[in-house]
Amino acid sequence: MTTMQVPFVDLRAQHAPLNDAIERAVRELMTRGDFIMGAAVERFETEYAAFIGARHAVGVGTGLAAIELALRAFDVGAGDEVIAPANTFIATVLAILAVGATPVFVDMDAASYGIDPSAIRAAITSRTKAIVPVHLYGQPVDLDAVLAIAARHNLIVIEDAAQAHGARYKGKRAGSMGHAAAFSFYPSKNLGAIGDGGIITTSDDRAAARLRLLRNYGQRVKYYHAIAGTNSRLDTLQAQVLSIKLPHLDGWNAARRTHADAYAARLHGHVQTPVASAGGEHIYHLYVIETANRAALEQRLRAREIQSGIHYPVPAHLQEACASLGYQPGDFPVTEAAAPRILSLPMFAELTTSQIDYVCEAIVSMPA
């Protein structure tokens, strides 16, 4: 049998047609020397805000910092509770803990893997201040339901859109509907930098002004500090690279949806494939299947030089870092049932038909 190497993500394939533009941007930056808070940062912020459909975008150092600072901008802190899904990357939780608030987990929706809106109501207490719905794997959550609950209880909604660059919900971009939204530009994201980076989008003028203070030592003018801020700024280099990539994002996302359709057609009846929610436009940051034989399938793919991943093997509420919160196995049965079954297949815009066929053949020909 002829083997074919299929990477989980191939950033070299993405960058190849952009290398000249990126190298030119680097040379220009070296000539100018405006490495921190340069003109390219404000330019990209303007471009990204327009792309998302928000009045403001504020670049920060990481996706984790984006969630944390968004919470701080809306005065979420000590004594507050913040509702979040148990099925999420730990950054969502760490940001809540970092502002001194308490994460309150709820279960996921089995079909979308996102937060289950029907579970939110039961988690609300007199201390609840905010909800952080996570657009996981590139699939927007049911924001109509989440926002209705938030409005009824006067809660802040911070969208965790770290995996949802360009995704739409009922025609609107993820990141444009909550009080604010946090994005990560980790290199493997659908819109990735060449290092760490993040951004917060909001249409709240007061929050945007506060975010610009928070990210830069709390200063309006150098050495004059209005509030206790931090140092979390989007590098000028990353902003320049992201400006080069942004015009390609919708095309890359469309390619991912085409690849997802090809996977689904070939894998139907063999494994459980993702289901796009009604009203949502999935951008497949990750293509996550479920199988009862995950370990065997992982081994089979590895033997054929196909990379895969698990997102995420341990639910947030069962992480050692969250032990003090007091959750136990069995608290969130839908999330916990999926955890040992989920497996992420190779997914990137430049994935070829032959690579998809090779991955699918390895799965469908696996002995029962």
N, C-alpha and C positions, 0 to 999 in steps of 0.2 A: 504494500500500500504506500502510495506517495504521500508524504506529509507536507503540510503547509503551515508556516508560522503565522498565527493570527494574534496580534497584540490586543490587549484590552482597550487601550487608547493609543493612537498613533499621532503624537504631536508633530513629528517630523513631516508627516504627510500634510498636515494642516499648514505648517509654516513654509513649506517649500515654495509655493507661489507668492508668498509674502516676504520672503527673505530680503529682497532688494529694498523694499520699502522700509522694513524694520531696521536694516543696517544703515540706511540713509538717516532715519530718525535718530539712531544712536549717535551717528557722527555729528548731526546738527546739535544734539544735546551736549555733547562733549565740547563743541565750539562755544555754545552759549553759557554752559555751566550753571544753569538754573535747575539743579537736581532736586530741590525740595520746594514744593508749592510753586512750581514754575507755571508759565502761561498755559502750557498744555493741559494742566490739571483742570483749570477753570473751563477750558474749551471742551474737554471730554465730559465734564459734569453737565455742561449745557446740552451737549449732544445726547447724553444718556437720559437726562430728564425728558427731553423731547421724544426720544424713542419709547420710553416707558409711558409717557403721558402724565407726568407729575410736574409741578412747578419748580421743584428743586432736586438736585442730586448733590450729595456731599461725599467726596472721596475720603476713604479711611484706609488704615493699614491692612486689615484682614476682614474676612466675613464674620468672625467671632466678635471683633471690635464693632462691626456694624450693628449687630444685634444689641450688644451691651450699650452703646452710645445712644441708639434709638430709644431704648428703655429709659435711660437717664434723661434724655431730652424731654420725655413726658412724665418726669418726676416719679418713676417707678423705683422703689428702693426698700429699705429696711421696714419690716412689718407687713409688706404687701405680699400677696400671692399672685402667681402668674400661671395660667393654665397652658399646658403644652402637651403634644402627643408623646406617648411612650415610645413610639417608633420614629426615632429621629437620630441624627448624628449628635454626638455629645456637645458640640459647640452651642446648640440651642440651649442646653441646660446650663452650661458653664457661664453663659452670658447672664442668665437670670440670677445665678448664684453670685456672680461678680458685682451686681448692683445691690446685693444684700437681701433680695427677695427670695421667696420660697417657691420652687417649682411644684406645681400640682399637675400630675400626669392624668391623661385620659386615654382610652383605647383608640385604636385606629379603625377606619372603615375597611372591611376585608377586600373590597373590590379595588379601591383606589390607593390603599396604603396610607392615605392621609388621615388627619384628625377626624374623628366621628362627631359631627355636630350634635347628634342626639345625646352624646355622653358629656357634653360641656355643661349643660344646665345643672346636672347633679353635682358638678364639681365646684360650682360658684358658692362662695361664702361672703360674709360681710367684709372679709379682708381681700377679696379678689380685686385686682387693679387692672389686669391686662390679660389678653389672650395672644399667644404666639402660634398661629397656624403655620404649618410647614408645607410648602409646595414640593413634596418629596418626589425624587426621581425625575422631576420635570413635569409633574401632573398637578395642575391647580386644584386646591381644595374647593369645597362647596362654599364659596365666600358669601353668597346671599344668606345662607343659613347662619354662618359665623357672625356676619355683620349685624344681622337682625338680633341675635342674642346679645351681642355687645351693646347695641343701641338700647335695648330694653333694660340692661343693667348698668349703663353708663361706664362701659369698659373700654380701655385702649386696645386697639388691634395693631400689632406689629407683625407684618408678614415676613416669615423667613423664606425668602426667595433665592436662597443660595444656590439652588439647583434648577432654577426656573427662568433663566434669562430669555425673554422673548415669548414665553408661554402666555396664552390668552385664556381668560374666563369670560364667556358671553361677550366676546369682542373686545374686552379691555385687557391690557397687559397685566400680568402678575406684577405687583409692586406699585400699582396705581390706585388701589382701592381701600387699603387700610389707612390708619393714621400715618404710618410710615412702613417702609420695607427695607430689609437688609439683603444685600447680595455679596457673594464671594467671587473673587476673580482668580481663585486657585487655578494653576495652569490647565488642569484637565476639565474645567467647567466648559459649558457650551460657548461662553465668552470668557476666555482665560487670558491672564497676563503671562509674563515670563518670570514670575515670582509671586509673592503674596500681594494681595490687594483686596479692597472691598469698597462698597458704596452704599449710601442710604438714600432712598428716594422718599419724598414727602411733598405734599401740597400745603402744609402748615407753615406759614411764614415764620412764626415764633419759634417753632421747633427747628427749622432750618438754621436760623440765626444762632440758636443755642448749640446746635451740632457743630457749627463752624468754630465756635469757641471751645467746645469740649475737645475736639480733635487736636487743637493746637495750643495746649497749655492754658486754656481759658483766657487767652489774650486777644484783645481787639487791636491793640497796637503793641509792637514788640516791647517786652519788659513791663507792660501794664496789664495785670491779670485780673479780669472781672470775676471769674468763677474758678473753682478748683477743677481744672481740666486734666487732660492727659496728652501723651504724644502718640497720635495714631493718624498718620497722614498718608495719602496715596502718593507714591513716588511719581515724579514727573516722567521718568522713563516708562513706567507702567501705563500711565495715562496716554502717552504717545502711541504705545503699542496697541492699547485698547481702542484708540481712535481709528487705527488702521484696520482693526478686525471688525468693528461694529457694523459697517455696511454689509458685511458678509453673513451676519448672524442669522437673519431670516432664511437665507439660502441654505446655510448649514443645518438649521432646524428642520427645514423641509426635507433635506436628504435623510436626516435621522428618522423622520416619520415614514419615509419610503422604505428604509431598512427595517423598521419595526413591522410594517405591513408584510414584508417578505419573510421575516422570521415567523410571524403569526401564521401565515399561510402554510409554511413548511412544518411547523411544530404543533399545529392543532391536533389534539387527540393524544399527544405524546407527553406534553408537560402543560402546566397551567401558564398561559401567556398573559401579559398585561391587558387591561381593559381601559380604554379612554373614557373618562366620565362624560356624561351628557353636558353640553355647554362648555366643556373645557377643551383646550388645544394642547395636548401633551407634546413636549419637545424632547422627550426621551434622553435626558441627561444620562440615565441608566436604563438598560433594558433588563427588567427583573422577572424571572420565571420562578415557578414553584415546582418542586418535585419531592416525592417521598424518598428518593434515592440520591440525595445530594452528594454524599461522600463518594459514592461510586461514580456519579457523573463527573464530579470534579476530577477524580483520578483519570477517568477516560479522556476528558478534554486535555488534561495536562500531558498525558501520554502522546496525544496527537499535536502537541505544541500549540494548544489553544488556551489563551489566558482567560480567566474568569475572576469574579470577585464576590464577596458577601457583604451586603449592605442592609442590615447590620446584624452580626452574629449574636450580640447580647443587647436586648432592649435597654433603653436608657434607665428605666426604673430599677433594673437589676445590676447596673454597673456598680463596681466597688466604690467609685467616687460618690455615688448617691445613697450609700448604705444608711447614712444618718437620717435620710428622709423617711425611713421605716417601711418601705414597700416590700412585698413578699411575692414569691412565685405564685401565680394564679390570680394576681390582682387585675391583670389585663389580658384575658384569655385569647382574644383575637390576635393581638400583637405577638404573644408568646407562642401561639400555634404556628404562625408564619415563620418565626425566627429560624428554626432548624430546617426549613424547606426552601428558603429564598436563595437564588443564585443569579448573579448579574453576568450577562453574556457580553462579548465585545460589542461596543457601540461607539461609533464616531462617524462624522459626516463622510469621510473618505473611504469608508468600508466598501469593499468591492462585492459584486454579485458572487464571484467565485469564493470569496472568503465566507460569505453568508451561507452558501451552499455547503461548504466544507464543514462549518460549525453545525449546521442542521443535520447533515448526514451522520456526523458523530453522535448526535443525540437520538435520532430516530432509529438508528441501527443498533442501539444499545440493547442488549438482551433484557428481557423483562425480569 
